[in-house]
Amino acid sequence: MPIAFSTASDVPSGTDVLGIAVFAGPTVAADAGVEVDLSFLTRQGFEGKVGETLPLLADDGGTVIAVGLGDEATIEADDLRRAAAAFAKAAWQASSAAFVLPADLPLDARKATKAVVEGVGLSAYQGGLYKSAPKPSQLRSLTVVGGDDSGAERGAAVVEAVVFARDLVNEPAGAMSPSRLADAARAVADTSGFEVTVLDEKAIEREALGGLLGVSRGSAEPPRLIRMEWTPPNPTATVVLVGKGITFDSGGLSLKSGEGMMHMKGDMAGAAAVLATMTALPTWQPSVRVIGIIPATENMPGGRAIKPGDVLRFRNGKTAEVLNTDAEGRLVLADGLSLAVEAEPDAIIDLATLTGACVSALGREIAGVMGNDDGIVRQVIDASQEAGEPMWHLPLPKRYRKHIDSDIADMKNVGVNGQAGALSAGLFLQEFVADVPWAHLDIAGPSWSDSVDAYTPKGGTGVGVRTLLELLDHFEKVRQPT
């Protein structure tokens, strides 16, 4: 059951658990009629580190939890998210809770409230969709004392969208086929106020989406092309989001190992992020028109599957020699990006669990960002920092374009073995964006987590949703019309 979020100037009566935010050092939060004895906290070994908690007994017998915020001079929104996540875990069995923001918090009230709501809501998520005896959080309401109503509303929309993305990724591939992903888009389209069009296999063939059609050939599940659109009054720009939607990746005939297939139901995390972002747009109300494109298919080793050495022709007319069928994400994205260009947008952003090479380079917590325009890449990175989803700018060196040269086609779908695999994939995608400002987010690392960390659960993380919303909310054209 979702948590109801609200704000108030004072702690509501009957609150089960109260969280008091405490900075590290000689000061302590005291607001809304709540006081905490700093010397007592110090004697208990409480230092105010980010996410540190200490339960206390209030004078009226209620529970108060001191929550560390870290250094007041360097506090960021993500510190509040992490602190709120720790509070939510400490208040797991409570029905109602309140979190008191410090009166002198050096952050904008809307930003601070949004961060608290996100930290609590996202940390309360559990991915055990099929457990017969789950033990979910009992928290049903949270009041941010001293908070901002708009921040709470936006934060609640983020929580709902990220949880939706996590659920999509965590569904077994047998339950989340391309057609069922399309059904999920249709199901939320009306309530979320966006239009959706779904192309079936015959329409995909008519539209010359050769990459999507080729990858899908080995599967008994037919592919789908999902197109969504949300338009605000008087849009100032158009941004197209493209999400890789491989609902299960066996590697095709270039078969993965059993261990390599373990979490490949999550190879559609980019698609999940795009679809989930669309659901939050009515609340966030960015000034830009947003188009979402999801090429969705399985990658399976059936009798009709593409073979190493086959050549595919994409929507924009270019061809690629497929030397490794496990490098299939770039093949379906090629068609998605080609369609994006045809919409004549001001920017294209794609998200994909694309390469293990990016995981090797940046680990499990940082996504790689590549692009053909430093201005749009900078906007993406700024948005990721605001969202608490770290990303790192990787280059697309022109001299590495030869890594994907083919003897028989315009390019091949793999680069030089053991060298710059993430960059080769980015250079491949660049062939399909023409001169439109474009950024590619390789989210292979942070899309899945094997452990719990603050508000990040095990399994699908829903990464990308918060960054996309921040980007769309602050988007600026990087190239003005001449």
C-alpha positions as CSV (number, residue, x, y, z in Angstrom):
1,M,0.0,0.0,0.0
2,P,1.5,3.4,-0.9
3,I,2.5,6.0,1.7
4,A,0.4,9.2,1.9
5,F,2.8,12.2,2.0
6,S,1.9,15.6,3.4
7,T,3.5,18.7,5.0
8,A,2.6,20.7,8.2
9,S,4.0,23.4,10.3
10,D,3.7,21.4,13.5
11,V,3.9,17.7,14.4
12,P,0.5,16.1,13.9
13,S,-1.1,14.7,17.0
14,G,-1.2,11.0,17.3
15,T,2.1,10.5,15.3
16,D,3.6,7.1,16.0
17,V,7.2,7.9,15.3
18,L,9.0,11.3,15.1
19,G,12.2,11.8,13.2
20,I,14.5,14.7,14.2
21,A,17.1,15.7,11.7
22,V,20.5,16.4,13.4
23,F,23.6,17.9,11.9
24,A,27.0,16.6,12.8
25,G,28.9,18.9,15.2
26,P,27.9,21.2,18.0
27,T,24.3,22.0,16.8
28,V,21.1,20.1,16.8
29,A,17.8,20.5,15.0
30,A,15.1,21.9,17.2
31,D,11.9,23.0,15.5
32,A,8.1,22.6,15.7
33,G,8.2,22.5,19.4
34,V,10.6,19.6,19.5
35,E,13.9,19.7,21.4
36,V,16.7,17.1,21.6
37,D,19.4,17.1,24.3
38,L,22.6,17.2,22.3
39,S,24.8,16.2,25.2
40,F,22.6,13.0,25.7
41,L,23.1,12.1,22.0
42,T,26.8,12.6,22.4
43,R,27.0,10.4,25.4
44,Q,25.3,7.7,23.4
45,G,28.0,7.9,20.7
46,F,25.7,9.6,18.2
47,E,27.8,11.7,15.8
48,G,25.2,12.9,13.3
49,K,26.7,11.1,10.3
50,V,24.5,10.9,7.2
51,G,21.9,8.1,7.8
52,E,22.9,7.5,11.5
53,T,19.9,6.8,13.7
54,L,19.3,6.7,17.5
55,P,15.9,5.9,19.0
56,L,14.9,8.0,22.0
57,L,11.9,7.9,24.4
58,A,9.9,11.1,24.4
59,D,8.4,12.6,27.5
60,D,4.9,11.4,26.5
61,G,6.1,7.8,26.0
62,G,6.3,8.1,22.2
63,T,9.2,7.2,20.0
64,V,11.6,9.9,18.7
65,I,14.4,9.0,16.3
66,A,17.5,11.2,15.9
67,V,18.6,11.1,12.3
68,G,22.1,12.3,11.2
69,L,22.4,14.7,8.3
70,G,26.1,15.1,8.2
71,D,28.0,18.4,7.9
72,E,25.7,21.4,7.7
73,A,28.2,23.3,5.5
74,T,28.3,20.6,2.8
75,I,24.8,19.1,2.9
76,E,23.2,18.1,-0.4
77,A,19.8,16.8,-1.3
78,D,21.0,13.2,-1.5
79,D,22.2,13.4,2.2
80,L,18.5,14.1,3.1
81,R,17.4,11.2,0.9
82,R,19.7,8.9,2.7
83,A,18.8,10.2,6.1
84,A,15.1,9.9,5.4
85,A,15.7,6.3,4.1
86,A,17.4,5.4,7.3
87,F,14.5,6.9,9.3
88,A,12.0,4.9,7.2
89,K,13.8,1.7,8.0
90,A,13.9,2.6,11.8
91,A,10.2,3.3,11.6
92,W,9.3,0.2,9.6
93,Q,6.6,-1.0,11.9
94,A,5.0,2.3,12.6
95,S,1.7,3.4,10.8
96,S,2.3,7.2,10.9
97,A,5.5,9.2,11.1
98,A,6.7,12.8,10.9
99,F,10.1,14.1,9.9
100,V,11.1,17.5,11.2
101,L,13.3,19.6,8.9
102,P,15.8,21.9,10.6
103,A,14.7,25.5,10.6
104,D,18.2,26.6,9.4
105,L,18.5,23.9,6.6
106,P,20.7,25.5,3.8
107,L,18.5,23.9,1.1
108,D,15.5,25.2,-0.7
109,A,12.3,23.9,1.1
110,R,10.8,22.3,-2.0
111,K,14.1,20.5,-2.8
112,A,14.5,19.4,0.8
113,T,10.9,18.1,1.1
114,K,11.1,16.3,-2.2
115,A,14.3,14.6,-1.1
116,V,12.8,13.4,2.2
117,V,9.7,12.0,0.5
118,E,11.9,10.2,-2.1
119,G,14.1,8.7,0.6
120,V,11.2,7.4,2.7
121,G,9.1,6.2,-0.2
122,L,11.9,4.5,-2.1
123,S,13.4,2.8,0.9
124,A,10.0,1.4,1.9
125,Y,9.9,-0.6,-1.4
126,Q,10.3,-4.3,-1.4
127,G,10.7,-6.3,-4.6
128,G,9.4,-9.6,-3.4
129,L,6.5,-9.6,-5.8
130,Y,5.9,-13.3,-5.6
131,K,6.7,-14.0,-1.9
132,S,3.9,-15.8,-0.1
133,A,4.6,-14.1,3.3
134,P,6.2,-10.7,2.6
135,K,7.1,-8.4,5.4
136,P,6.4,-4.9,4.0
137,S,6.8,-1.6,5.7
138,Q,3.7,-0.7,7.8
139,L,4.2,3.0,7.2
140,R,1.0,4.5,5.7
141,S,1.6,8.3,6.2
142,L,4.5,10.6,6.5
143,T,4.3,14.3,7.4
144,V,7.3,16.6,6.5
145,V,7.2,19.2,9.3
146,G,8.4,22.5,7.9
147,G,8.1,21.2,4.4
148,D,6.8,22.5,1.0
149,D,3.5,21.1,-0.5
150,S,4.9,21.2,-4.1
151,G,8.0,19.3,-3.0
152,A,5.9,16.6,-1.4
153,E,3.7,16.3,-4.5
154,R,6.7,16.1,-6.8
155,G,8.5,13.6,-4.6
156,A,5.4,11.4,-4.3
157,A,5.2,11.3,-8.1
158,V,8.9,10.3,-8.3
159,V,8.3,7.5,-5.8
160,E,5.3,6.2,-7.7
161,A,7.2,6.3,-11.0
162,V,10.4,4.7,-9.7
163,V,8.4,2.0,-8.0
164,F,6.6,1.3,-11.2
165,A,10.0,1.0,-13.1
166,R,11.3,-1.3,-10.4
167,D,8.3,-3.6,-10.6
168,L,8.6,-3.7,-14.4
169,V,12.3,-4.8,-14.2
170,N,11.7,-7.3,-11.3
171,E,8.9,-9.1,-13.2
172,P,10.1,-12.5,-14.5
173,A,10.6,-12.5,-18.3
174,G,7.8,-15.0,-18.6
175,A,5.4,-12.4,-17.2
176,M,7.0,-9.3,-18.9
177,S,7.1,-10.2,-22.6
178,P,7.3,-7.4,-25.2
179,S,3.5,-7.6,-25.7
180,R,2.9,-7.4,-21.9
181,L,5.2,-4.4,-21.7
182,A,3.1,-2.8,-24.4
183,D,0.0,-3.6,-22.4
184,A,1.5,-2.0,-19.3
185,A,2.1,1.2,-21.4
186,R,-1.5,1.2,-22.5
187,A,-2.8,0.6,-19.0
188,V,-1.1,3.7,-17.6
189,A,-1.5,6.0,-20.6
190,D,-5.0,7.2,-19.8
191,T,-4.5,8.0,-16.2
192,S,-1.1,9.6,-16.9
193,G,-2.3,11.7,-19.8
194,F,-0.1,10.6,-22.6
195,E,-0.9,9.0,-25.9
196,V,0.4,5.6,-26.8
197,T,0.8,3.7,-30.1
198,V,2.0,0.1,-30.4
199,L,3.3,-1.5,-33.6
200,D,3.0,-5.2,-33.9
201,E,5.4,-7.5,-35.9
202,K,3.8,-6.8,-39.3
203,A,3.8,-3.0,-38.7
204,I,7.4,-3.2,-37.6
205,E,8.3,-4.9,-40.8
206,R,6.3,-2.3,-42.9
207,E,8.2,0.5,-41.1
208,A,11.5,-1.1,-42.0
209,L,12.7,-1.5,-38.5
210,G,15.3,-4.1,-39.5
211,G,17.3,-4.1,-36.3
212,L,14.3,-4.8,-34.0
213,L,12.9,-7.4,-36.5
214,G,16.2,-9.1,-36.8
215,V,16.9,-9.5,-33.1
216,S,13.3,-10.8,-32.5
217,R,13.6,-13.6,-35.1
218,G,14.9,-16.2,-32.6
219,S,12.0,-15.7,-30.1
220,A,8.5,-17.2,-30.1
221,E,7.4,-13.9,-28.5
222,P,6.7,-11.2,-31.2
223,P,8.3,-7.8,-30.9
224,R,6.6,-4.5,-30.2
225,L,7.5,-0.9,-30.9
226,I,5.9,1.4,-28.3
227,R,5.6,5.1,-29.0
228,M,4.3,7.5,-26.3
229,E,3.8,11.3,-26.4
230,W,3.0,13.9,-23.8
231,T,2.4,17.5,-24.8
232,P,2.1,20.5,-22.4
233,P,0.4,23.7,-23.3
234,N,2.7,25.9,-25.5
235,P,5.7,23.5,-25.5
236,T,9.1,25.2,-25.6
237,A,11.0,22.2,-27.1
238,T,10.7,18.6,-28.0
239,V,12.8,15.8,-26.3
240,V,12.7,12.2,-27.4
241,L,13.5,9.5,-24.9
242,V,14.5,6.1,-26.2
243,G,14.7,3.0,-24.0
244,K,16.2,-0.4,-24.7
245,G,13.5,-2.9,-24.2
246,I,15.1,-6.4,-24.3
247,T,12.7,-8.2,-22.0
248,F,15.1,-11.2,-21.8
249,D,18.6,-11.5,-23.2
250,S,19.9,-15.0,-23.6
251,G,22.6,-13.7,-25.9
252,G,21.0,-15.3,-29.0
253,L,23.2,-17.8,-30.8
254,S,26.2,-16.1,-29.1
255,L,24.8,-17.6,-26.0
256,K,25.5,-16.2,-22.5
257,S,26.6,-18.5,-19.7
258,G,24.0,-19.6,-17.1
259,E,25.4,-17.0,-14.6
260,G,25.4,-14.3,-17.4
261,M,21.7,-14.9,-17.9
262,M,20.8,-14.7,-14.2
263,H,19.4,-11.1,-14.2
264,M,18.7,-10.7,-17.9
265,K,15.1,-10.1,-17.2
266,G,16.4,-6.6,-16.3
267,D,17.8,-5.9,-19.8
268,M,14.7,-3.7,-20.3
269,A,15.6,-1.3,-17.5
270,G,16.0,1.6,-20.0
271,A,12.5,0.9,-21.4
272,A,11.2,0.8,-17.8
273,A,12.8,4.2,-17.0
274,V,11.3,5.8,-20.1
275,L,7.8,4.4,-19.5
276,A,7.9,5.3,-15.8
277,T,9.1,8.8,-16.5
278,M,6.1,9.4,-18.8
279,T,3.7,8.6,-15.9
280,A,5.1,11.4,-13.7
281,L,4.9,14.2,-16.4
282,P,1.4,15.4,-15.5
283,T,2.6,16.2,-11.9
284,W,5.9,17.6,-12.9
285,Q,4.5,19.6,-15.8
286,P,7.8,20.3,-17.7
287,S,7.4,22.9,-20.5
288,V,8.8,20.5,-23.1
289,R,6.9,18.0,-25.4
290,V,8.2,14.5,-24.5
291,I,8.1,11.5,-26.9
292,G,9.0,8.1,-25.6
293,I,10.1,5.3,-27.9
294,I,10.6,1.7,-26.8
295,P,11.8,-1.1,-29.2
296,A,10.8,-4.2,-27.3
297,T,11.8,-7.8,-28.0
298,E,13.5,-10.9,-26.5
299,N,16.9,-12.1,-27.7
300,M,16.7,-15.9,-28.0
301,P,18.6,-18.6,-29.9
302,G,15.7,-20.1,-31.9
303,G,15.9,-21.7,-35.3
304,R,15.2,-18.4,-37.1
305,A,17.6,-16.4,-35.0
306,I,20.1,-14.1,-36.7
307,K,23.5,-15.7,-37.1
308,P,27.0,-14.2,-36.7
309,G,27.9,-12.8,-40.1
310,D,24.3,-11.8,-41.0
311,V,23.7,-8.2,-42.1
312,L,20.7,-6.1,-41.0
313,R,19.4,-2.9,-42.6
314,F,17.9,-0.3,-40.2
315,R,15.2,2.3,-40.5
316,N,17.6,5.0,-41.7
317,G,18.9,2.8,-44.5
318,K,22.3,2.0,-42.9
319,T,23.5,-1.6,-42.6
320,A,25.4,-3.5,-39.9
321,E,27.2,-6.8,-39.9
322,V,26.2,-8.8,-36.8
323,L,29.3,-10.6,-35.5
324,N,28.0,-11.1,-32.0
325,T,24.3,-11.6,-31.4
326,D,24.8,-10.8,-27.7
327,A,25.5,-7.1,-28.8
328,E,21.8,-6.8,-29.7
329,G,20.8,-3.7,-27.7
330,R,22.5,-1.4,-30.1
331,L,20.7,-3.1,-33.0
332,V,17.2,-2.3,-31.6
333,L,18.2,1.1,-30.4
334,A,19.4,1.9,-34.0
335,D,15.8,1.8,-35.2
336,G,14.5,3.6,-32.1
337,L,17.0,6.4,-32.6
338,S,16.2,6.6,-36.3
339,L,12.5,7.1,-35.5
340,A,13.5,9.7,-32.9
341,V,15.3,11.8,-35.5
342,E,12.2,11.8,-37.7
343,A,10.3,13.6,-35.0
344,E,12.7,16.6,-35.5
345,P,13.4,17.0,-31.8
346,D,15.7,19.4,-30.0
347,A,17.4,16.5,-28.2
348,I,17.4,12.8,-28.0
349,I,18.3,10.8,-24.8
350,D,18.6,7.1,-24.8
351,L,18.9,4.8,-21.9
352,A,20.2,1.2,-22.1
353,T,21.8,-1.6,-20.1
354,L,24.2,-1.8,-23.0
355,T,27.7,-3.0,-22.1
356,G,29.5,-4.9,-19.5
357,A,32.5,-2.8,-20.4
358,C,30.8,0.2,-18.8
359,V,30.4,-1.8,-15.6
360,S,34.1,-2.7,-15.7
361,A,35.0,1.0,-16.1
362,L,32.6,2.6,-13.7
363,G,31.3,-0.1,-11.4
364,R,27.8,-0.8,-10.2
365,E,26.8,2.6,-8.9
366,I,27.8,5.0,-11.7
367,A,26.3,5.2,-15.2
368,G,28.3,6.3,-18.3
369,V,27.2,9.2,-20.4
370,M,28.3,9.7,-24.0
371,G,27.0,12.1,-26.7
372,N,27.6,14.3,-29.7
373,D,27.1,17.6,-27.9
374,D,28.8,18.7,-24.7
375,G,25.8,21.0,-23.9
376,I,23.3,18.2,-23.7
377,V,25.7,15.9,-21.9
378,R,26.3,18.6,-19.3
379,Q,22.6,19.0,-18.8
380,V,22.3,15.2,-18.2
381,I,25.1,15.2,-15.7
382,D,23.7,18.2,-13.8
383,A,20.3,16.5,-13.7
384,S,21.9,13.3,-12.4
385,Q,23.7,15.1,-9.6
386,E,20.5,16.8,-8.6
387,A,18.7,13.4,-8.7
388,G,21.4,11.5,-6.7
389,E,22.1,9.2,-9.6
390,P,25.8,9.6,-10.4
391,M,27.0,9.6,-14.0
392,W,30.3,10.1,-15.7
393,H,31.1,11.6,-19.1
394,L,32.9,9.2,-21.4
395,P,34.3,10.2,-24.7
396,L,33.4,9.2,-28.3
397,P,36.8,9.5,-30.0
398,K,36.6,9.9,-33.8
399,R,39.7,7.8,-34.2
400,Y,37.9,4.8,-32.6
401,R,35.3,4.8,-35.3
402,K,37.5,2.4,-37.2
403,H,36.9,-0.1,-34.4
404,I,33.4,-0.8,-35.9
405,D,34.4,-0.8,-39.6
406,S,33.0,-3.8,-41.5
407,D,34.3,-5.3,-44.8
408,I,30.8,-6.0,-46.1
409,A,28.5,-3.4,-44.4
410,D,28.4,0.2,-43.2
411,M,29.6,-1.0,-39.8
412,K,29.8,-4.1,-37.5
413,N,28.1,-4.4,-34.2
414,V,31.2,-5.0,-32.1
415,G,34.5,-3.2,-31.7
416,V,38.0,-4.5,-31.0
417,N,38.0,-7.3,-28.5
418,G,39.0,-6.1,-25.0
419,Q,39.2,-2.5,-26.0
420,A,36.8,0.4,-25.3
421,G,33.6,-1.7,-25.5
422,A,31.3,1.0,-24.1
423,L,32.8,3.6,-26.5
424,S,32.4,1.3,-29.5
425,A,28.7,0.8,-28.6
426,G,28.3,4.6,-28.3
427,L,30.0,5.2,-31.7
428,F,27.6,2.6,-33.2
429,L,24.6,4.5,-31.8
430,Q,25.9,7.8,-33.0
431,E,25.5,6.6,-36.6
432,F,21.7,6.9,-36.1
433,V,21.1,10.3,-34.5
434,A,22.1,12.5,-37.5
435,D,23.0,16.0,-36.2
436,V,20.4,16.1,-33.4
437,P,21.9,16.8,-29.9
438,W,22.0,13.4,-28.3
439,A,23.2,11.7,-25.1
440,H,23.5,8.0,-24.5
441,L,23.2,6.7,-20.9
442,D,24.8,3.3,-20.4
443,I,23.0,2.2,-17.2
444,A,24.2,-1.5,-17.2
445,G,25.8,-1.0,-13.8
446,P,23.3,0.9,-11.6
447,S,20.2,-0.6,-13.1
448,W,20.5,-3.7,-10.8
449,S,21.7,-4.1,-7.2
450,D,22.7,-7.2,-5.4
451,S,22.4,-5.5,-2.0
452,V,20.4,-2.9,-0.1
453,D,21.9,0.5,0.2
454,A,19.9,3.4,1.7
455,Y,16.9,3.8,-0.6
456,T,18.3,1.4,-3.2
457,P,16.8,-2.1,-2.9
458,K,18.0,-5.5,-4.2
459,G,17.0,-6.1,-7.8
460,G,15.8,-3.5,-10.2
461,T,16.6,0.0,-9.0
462,G,14.6,2.2,-11.3
463,V,17.7,4.2,-12.2
464,G,17.2,7.0,-14.7
465,V,13.7,8.1,-13.8
466,R,14.8,10.8,-11.4
467,T,17.5,12.0,-13.8
468,L,15.1,12.2,-16.7
469,L,12.6,14.2,-14.7
470,E,15.2,16.7,-13.5
471,L,16.5,17.0,-17.1
472,L,13.1,17.6,-18.6
473,D,12.2,20.1,-15.9
474,H,15.2,22.2,-16.6
475,F,15.8,21.5,-20.2
476,E,17.4,24.2,-22.4
477,K,17.9,24.0,-26.1
478,V,21.6,23.6,-26.9
479,R,21.4,24.6,-30.5
480,Q,19.2,27.6,-31.5
481,P,17.6,27.6,-35.0
482,T,19.4,29.7,-37.6
